[in-house]
Amino acid sequence: MRIDNRKSISRLVSGVALIPLAIAASPALAEEAQADQAPAEQTPATAGVANSGEIIVTAQRRAQLISKVPMSLTALDNSALETRQVTDMKDLQFAAPGIRAGQQQGVTRIFIRGIGLNSFSSGADPSIAFYSDGVYIGRPTAQASAFYDVERIEVLRGPQGALYGRNATGGAVNVISRSAEREFGGYLNLTAGNYELLEAEGAINAPLSADGDLRMRVAAHVIDRGGYGYDFGVDHDINDSKAQSVRGQLQYEDGTGLNLRLIGEYHHENDYNNYTMSFGAYPGYVLQGVEGTPDPMGEEGDLLQGIYINGLTQDTASALVGKTNIREGAAVTLNAMVPLGEGLSLNSISSFRSWDRYNASNSDGTSAGLGSTYYTENSQQFSQEAVLNFTSGPLSIIAGASYYHEKLSNYVLVPFIQVPTNYIQDGTLNIDAYAAYGQATLAVIPSVRVTVGGRYSSE
């Protein structure tokens, strides 16, 4: 029996050059940040830590000290992510209370306080909103590709209808990548471990102008890991990982509050991951009516290939041919913070994302191939959001409008060779969603604030 011991990986090489985060701000946030004892140089497009060491978050679409945010929130900065080894979505459940996350057949499932994704149908929406650098990611199969060179992760528990709206019934997860720095620098992490794990993550940062106002950053993540199990039917490892990701960005900030950040991303996977397998009988029992089936508790017996699967391993037997997990995605995002006057700023977030996914599944649990299932999903999404922030004395106002469009096509093939016939799903879904929202906060006295918010949505 092999046991996944990734948490105890021996890190052979870890060369890290820690780079202070470049923090930019608009005048609209200066007064609010000062009131919350946060640096005035903060915007929703960036993340950082206050002089006191407290994390600055953007959960309410503006920069605030985490202690000043009136909601159930967990924020993990880069240091906390490194210490707690949060390297992918499933690790969040060990670092933030109330959240459970993982993947099933290649679909990311996030639950907060018991509310999350219940349907695997193509086009089904989750009940937890997932954002990457301020952009809502609609496909649960695409949400796990953002976990590298991360500056901060925010987990918001409970309904987030006013400021997040779409599919935020149970909460929201924000992943914020590191922004470009004014000075040249970078880091490189190399990891080796059991299951033939080789992993590399790194970034390089370079100024493109003498004053550093114009700068760039390129980050990449590559993983090559052997399988956690074996498919005896087709004779190869399964649940391995072969994935590559790269993110490049250009940033311009002139010191007046103008902050432009252009981000391009690419992600690719091609492996035998996300296998579906049966786990056999309960320990202490045998599969009734199957001659030669061994006892899962370890009694000797002959393995009846394709029928019995040891419940204590990830081994299986299937008739699947070729790679079972192929994913490819690309995205372009423009985040623009523009000052409009004293205490007023506009944050515009524009994004286009493309995502293709193929997954093969062993539905019948045997090497006979009676019901092997093949999923193909293609998605293109465009989103535009504009957020106005106004601060004057004890009053803070947020007003925004958003548009989301997605064209989703899927093809699911389930061949039943014993009939013979095929079950096929084949269709295209077009989504257009519009929303307008607002929220006002008045500090009656320093320790008492009154907040009123609302949202209108149409989809």
FIBARO-598290 format. One record per residue (C-alpha): residue in one letter; residue number from 1; x, y, z. Coordinates in steps of 0.02 Angstrom, whole numbers, plus 50000, padded with zeros to 5 digits. Each point is the difference from the previous one (the first is absolute). Layout:
# residues N
 r   k     x     y     z
 A NUM     X     Y     Z
...
***
This chain:
# residues 459
 r   k     x     y     z
 M   1 50000 50000 50000
 R   2 50065 50171 49953
 I   3 49956 50150 50106
 D   4 49996 50178 49935
 N   5 50130 50088 50104
 R   6 50017 50160 49902
 K   7 49989 50108 50154
 S   8 50166 49926 50058
 I   9 50090 50033 49837
 S  10 50186 50029 50020
 R  11 50039 50169 49925
 L  12 50170 49977 49920
 V  13 50027 50175 49937
 S  14 49909 50158 50050
 G  15 50081 50159 49942
 V  16 49888 50146 50040
 A  17 50024 50184 49976
 L  18 49855 50083 50089
 I  19 49945 50157 49913
 P  20 49899 50135 50090
 L  21 49832 50023 49918
 A  22 49979 50156 49894
 I  23 49854 50093 50075
 A  24 49905 50128 49900
 A  25 49850 50105 50045
 S  26 49874 50125 49942
 P  27 49949 50155 50100
 A  28 49828 49920 50019
 L  29 50071 49871 50118
 A  30 50123 50109 50093
 E  31 49879 50067 50130
 E  32 49917 49831 50030
 A  33 50169 49916 50015
 Q  34 50061 50131 50122
 A  35 49844 49980 50105
 D  36 50030 49814 50009
 Q  37 50186 50027 50039
 A  38 50048 49928 49831
 P  39 50128 50079 49886
 A  40 49928 50126 49879
 E  41 50085 49911 49856
 Q  42 49871 49859 49978
 T  43 49874 49955 49865
 P  44 49881 49855 49971
 A  45 50117 49946 49861
 T  46 50143 49970 50121
 A  47 50028 49917 50167
 G  48 50116 50031 50144
 V  49 50035 50007 50184
 A  50 49981 50154 50109
 N  51 50144 50069 50102
 S  52 49925 49914 50151
 G  53 50015 49831 49911
 E  54 49812 49982 49975
 I  55 49941 49936 49831
 I  56 49915 50124 49885
 V  57 49855 49922 49904
 T  58 49883 50052 49860
 A  59 49851 49893 50048
 Q  60 49884 50153 49992
 R  61 50073 50060 49834
 R  62 50114 50126 50088
 A  63 50160 49985 50102
 Q  64 49969 49975 50186
 L  65 50085 49925 50150
 I  66 49928 49827 50027
 S  67 49947 50049 50177
 K  68 49889 50137 49926
 V  69 49902 49885 49883
 P  70 49828 49959 50076
 M  71 49984 49823 49931
 S  72 50057 49824 50032
 L  73 50165 50000 49906
 T  74 50164 49904 49995
 A  75 50146 50079 49909
 L  76 50164 49909 49968
 D  77 50148 50103 49939
 N  78 50150 49928 49910
 S  79 50091 49960 50161
 A  80 49851 49905 50072
 L  81 49975 49906 49837
 E  82 50181 49944 50002
 T  83 49998 49951 50184
 R  84 49838 49900 49985
 Q  85 50048 49927 49830
 V  86 49843 50060 49911
 T  87 50048 49952 49822
 D  88 49830 49961 49925
 M  89 49815 50013 50031
 K  90 49982 49848 50112
 D  91 50129 50069 50123
 L  92 49886 50146 50045
 Q  93 49895 49887 50112
 F  94 50151 49977 50114
 A  95 50033 50187 50014
 A  96 49827 50083 50005
 P  97 49854 49944 50109
 G  98 49832 49956 49924
 I  99 50065 49956 49826
 R 100 50016 49832 49914
 A 101 50078 49988 49827
 G 102 50063 49869 49879
 Q 103 49980 49929 49826
 Q 104 49885 49863 49937
 Q 105 50018 49941 49820
 G 106 50099 50158 49966
 V 107 49864 50115 50068
 T 108 50048 50118 50142
 R 109 49874 49987 50142
 I 110 50003 50136 50133
 F 111 49884 49996 50150
 I 112 49987 50137 50132
 R 113 49892 49960 50150
 G 114 49928 49853 49905
 I 115 49949 50099 49845
 G 116 50088 49968 49834
 L 117 49999 49912 49832
 N 118 49878 49853 49993
 S 119 49982 49971 49813
 F 120 50129 49935 49877
 S 121 49899 50047 49847
 S 122 50086 50113 49875
 G 123 49938 50177 50028
 A 124 49953 49969 50181
 D 125 50050 50147 50109
 P 126 50076 49983 50174
 S 127 49934 50087 50155
 I 128 50172 50068 50046
 A 129 50066 50142 49892
 F 130 50182 49981 49948
 Y 131 50102 50153 49950
 S 132 50177 50013 49931
 D 133 50074 50176 50001
 G 134 49825 50072 50009
 V 135 49929 49894 49858
 Y 136 49858 49877 50028
 I 137 50045 49828 49930
 G 138 49843 49909 49946
 R 139 50063 49824 49964
 P 140 50038 49893 50154
 T 141 50122 49900 49894
 A 142 50106 50158 49973
 Q 143 50010 50064 50177
 A 144 50151 49896 50056
 S 145 50123 50075 49875
 A 146 50036 50162 50096
 F 147 50093 49933 50152
 Y 148 50179 50060 49970
 D 149 50094 50162 50034
 V 150 49855 50047 50113
 E 151 50005 50155 50110
 R 152 49841 49968 50098
 I 153 49845 49891 50011
 E 154 49839 50062 50079
 V 155 49860 49883 50053
 L 156 49835 50089 50035
 R 157 49873 49895 50094
 G 158 49814 50026 49983
 P 159 49893 50083 49864
 Q 160 50092 50137 49903
 G 161 49854 50059 49895
 A 162 50025 50189 50004
 L 163 50180 50016 49940
 Y 164 50026 49832 49914
 G 165 49828 49945 49945
 R 166 50011 49860 49873
 N 167 50015 49827 50082
 A 168 50057 50066 50169
 T 169 49862 49920 50104
 G 170 50122 49912 50116
 G 171 50147 50119 49986
 A 172 50144 50048 49889
 V 173 50184 49959 49974
 N 174 50120 50134 49936
 V 175 50173 49952 49934
 I 176 50115 50149 49973
 S 177 50165 49973 49908
 R 178 50157 50098 50039
 S 179 50014 50163 49905
 A 180 50155 50069 49914
 E 181 50135 50085 50103
 R 182 50100 50157 49966
 E 183 50169 49915 50024
 F 184 50080 49851 49914
 G 185 49983 49837 50095
 G 186 49917 49832 50007
 Y 187 49995 49830 50084
 L 188 50010 49816 49958
 N 189 49932 49852 50098
 L 190 50051 49823 49950
 T 191 49917 49851 50081
 A 192 50031 49813 49988
 G 193 49905 49866 50092
 N 194 49922 49829 50001
 Y 195 49893 49939 49855
 E 196 50140 50065 49887
 L 197 49949 50179 50035
 L 198 50096 50139 49913
 E 199 49927 50174 50019
 A 200 50061 50175 49961
 E 201 49924 50170 50035
 G 202 50082 50167 49971
 A 203 49984 50178 49942
 I 204 50109 50138 49933
 N 205 49964 50186 50017
 A 206 50078 50140 49898
 P 207 49975 50188 49986
 L 208 49977 50064 49822
 S 209 50029 50183 50042
 A 210 50131 50088 50104
 D 211 49878 50046 50138
 G 212 49913 49831 49998
 D 213 49830 50074 49956
 L 214 49992 49877 49855
 R 215 50047 49824 50051
 M 216 49971 49818 49957
 R 217 49988 49832 50089
 V 218 50002 49823 49932
 A 219 49954 49851 50110
 A 220 49992 49815 49960
 H 221 49954 49836 50082
 V 222 50042 49825 49936
 I 223 49959 49833 50083
 D 224 50046 49824 49946
 R 225 49941 49866 50121
 G 226 49977 49812 49985
 G 227 49834 49915 50031
 Y 228 49920 49961 50168
 G 229 49926 49840 49926
 Y 230 50011 49878 49855
 D 231 49879 49948 49863
 F 232 50025 49814 49974
 G 233 49881 50000 49851
 V 234 50107 50113 49890
 D 235 50165 49981 50094
 H 236 50052 50174 50059
 D 237 50003 50113 50153
 I 238 49846 50104 50038
 N 239 49962 50160 50096
 D 240 50167 50074 49951
 S 241 50026 50183 49958
 K 242 50084 50084 49851
 A 243 49955 50185 49999
 Q 244 50079 50164 49947
 S 245 49943 50177 50038
 V 246 50070 50172 49957
 R 247 49942 50176 50043
 G 248 50071 50161 49929
 Q 249 49953 50177 50046
 L 250 50038 50181 49960
 Q 251 49964 50133 50129
 Y 252 50005 50189 49992
 E 253 49981 50116 50148
 D 254 50046 50184 49995
 G 255 49976 50050 50181
 T 256 49840 50099 49969
 G 257 49885 49854 50038
 L 258 49996 49933 49823
 N 259 50039 49814 50003
 L 260 49987 49891 49843
 R 261 50032 49813 50010
 L 262 49993 49887 49846
 I 263 50007 49813 50037
 G 264 50017 49855 49878
 E 265 49987 49818 50055
 Y 266 50018 49826 49925
 H 267 49970 49828 50077
 H 268 50020 49824 49928
 E 269 49975 49823 50067
 N 270 50023 49833 49911
 D 271 50003 49846 50112
 Y 272 49902 49854 50075
 N 273 49931 50104 50144
 N 274 49822 50012 50068
 Y 275 49966 49814 49987
 T 276 49835 49929 50057
 M 277 50015 49833 50088
 S 278 49902 49879 50108
 F 279 50066 49962 50172
 G 280 49937 49821 50012
 A 281 49916 49923 50150
 Y 282 49999 50069 50176
 P 283 50149 49940 50105
 G 284 49966 49829 50072
 Y 285 49880 49950 49862
 V 286 50018 49920 49829
 L 287 49907 50038 49839
 Q 288 49862 49871 50003
 G 289 49981 49885 49850
 V 290 50173 50036 49928
 E 291 50107 49846 50007
 G 292 50182 50030 50046
 T 293 49971 50173 50072
 P 294 50125 50033 50141
 D 295 49953 50072 50168
 P 296 50038 50188 50009
 M 297 50073 49974 50173
 G 298 50147 49910 49922
 E 299 49957 49815 49990
 E 300 50082 49913 49855
 G 301 49903 49977 49840
 D 302 50011 50024 49814
 L 303 49966 50172 49930
 L 304 49855 49994 49878
 Q 305 50058 50143 49889
 G 306 49869 50129 49959
 I 307 49878 49939 50133
 Y 308 50090 50017 50166
 I 309 50087 50158 50053
 N 310 50090 50013 50165
 G 311 49910 50129 50104
 L 312 50162 50055 50082
 T 313 50089 50058 49841
 Q 314 49962 50102 49845
 D 315 50030 49851 49885
 T 316 49867 49955 49873
 A 317 49972 49914 49833
 S 318 49920 50086 49850
 A 319 49989 49998 49811
 L 320 50041 50185 49980
 V 321 50118 50038 49856
 G 322 50108 50155 49995
 K 323 50020 50141 50125
 T 324 49851 50023 50116
 N 325 50029 50182 50046
 I 326 50039 50136 49873
 R 327 49972 50183 50042
 E 328 50056 50161 49918
 G 329 49954 50177 50042
 A 330 50053 50179 49966
 A 331 49946 50167 50072
 V 332 50031 50186 49981
 T 333 49951 50124 50136
 L 334 50015 50189 50009
 N 335 49979 50076 50172
 A 336 49998 50191 49994
 M 337 49990 50113 50152
 V 338 49964 50180 49947
 P 339 49987 50149 50120
 L 340 49851 50113 49963
 G 341 50018 50133 50133
 E 342 50014 50026 50186
 G 343 49941 49841 50085
 L 344 49934 49924 49838
 S 345 50074 49863 49891
 L 346 49947 49875 49867
 N 347 50060 49821 49989
 S 348 49969 49915 49833
 I 349 50027 49812 49982
 S 350 49991 49926 49824
 S 351 50038 49818 49961
 F 352 49988 49868 49866
 R 353 50027 49816 50042
 S 354 50000 49843 49895
 W 355 49996 49824 50074
 D 356 49998 49827 49920
 R 357 49981 49840 50099
 Y 358 50000 49815 49957
 N 359 49976 49863 50129
 A 360 49977 49812 49982
 S 361 49918 49903 50139
 N 362 49984 49815 50040
 S 363 49814 49997 50041
 D 364 49973 49811 50016
 G 365 50148 49966 50115
 T 366 50067 49856 49893
 S 367 50122 49969 49858
 A 368 49856 49947 49887
 G 369 49966 50181 49946
 L 370 49812 49979 50012
 G 371 49969 50181 50044
 S 372 50156 50104 49980
 T 373 49952 50183 49996
 Y 374 50084 50141 49903
 Y 375 49974 50183 50041
 T 376 50045 50147 49887
 E 377 49968 50179 50057
 N 378 50045 50164 49914
 S 379 49971 50170 50077
 Q 380 50032 50181 49950
 Q 381 49955 50136 50123
 F 382 50009 50189 49998
 S 383 49969 50110 50150
 Q 384 50002 50186 50033
 E 385 49979 50081 50169
 A 386 50012 50182 50054
 V 387 50010 50048 50184
 L 388 49989 50177 50068
 N 389 50073 50035 50172
 F 390 49960 50161 50093
 T 391 50063 50049 50172
 S 392 49963 50160 50093
 G 393 50026 50011 50187
 P 394 49899 49864 50086
 L 395 49906 49952 49839
 S 396 50058 49867 49877
 I 397 49900 49952 49845
 I 398 50029 49860 49875
 A 399 49898 49991 49840
 G 400 50028 49880 49857
 A 401 49932 49920 49843
 S 402 50052 49838 49915
 Y 403 49971 49900 49842
 Y 404 50041 49816 49978
 H 405 49986 49900 49839
 E 406 50044 49817 49976
 K 407 49981 49881 49854
 L 408 50011 49821 50061
 S 409 49999 49844 49891
 N 410 50007 49822 50062
 Y 411 50001 49825 49928
 V 412 49980 49847 50112
 L 413 50011 49824 49927
 V 414 49952 49843 50098
 P 415 50018 49844 49890
 F 416 49902 49846 50056
 I 417 50087 49863 49902
 Q 418 49883 49865 50069
 V 419 49845 50075 49918
 P 420 50082 50071 49889
 T 421 49954 50184 50003
 N 422 50067 50168 50057
 Y 423 49934 50125 50124
 I 424 50049 50174 49941
 Q 425 49987 50175 50071
 D 426 50034 50134 49871
 G 427 49956 50182 50018
 T 428 50049 50183 50014
 L 429 49952 50121 50138
 N 430 50010 50189 49986
 I 431 50000 50100 50162
 D 432 49976 50188 50015
 A 433 49996 50073 50175
 Y 434 49982 50183 50050
 A 435 50009 50075 50174
 A 436 50004 50168 50090
 Y 437 50039 50018 50184
 G 438 50040 50125 50135
 Q 439 50053 50007 50182
 A 440 50018 50146 50120
 T 441 50087 50000 50169
 L 442 49984 50140 50128
 A 443 50112 50007 50153
 V 444 49880 50071 50130
 I 445 50141 49994 50128
 P 446 50171 49918 49979
 S 447 49938 49837 50075
 V 448 49826 49997 49920
 R 449 49967 49989 49813
 V 450 49838 49981 49904
 T 451 50004 49913 49829
 V 452 49861 49990 49872
 G 453 50016 49909 49834
 G 454 49898 49931 49856
 R 455 50015 49916 49830
 Y 456 49897 49975 49844
 S 457 50042 49853 49886
 S 458 49931 49934 49836
 E 459 50059 49842 49912
***
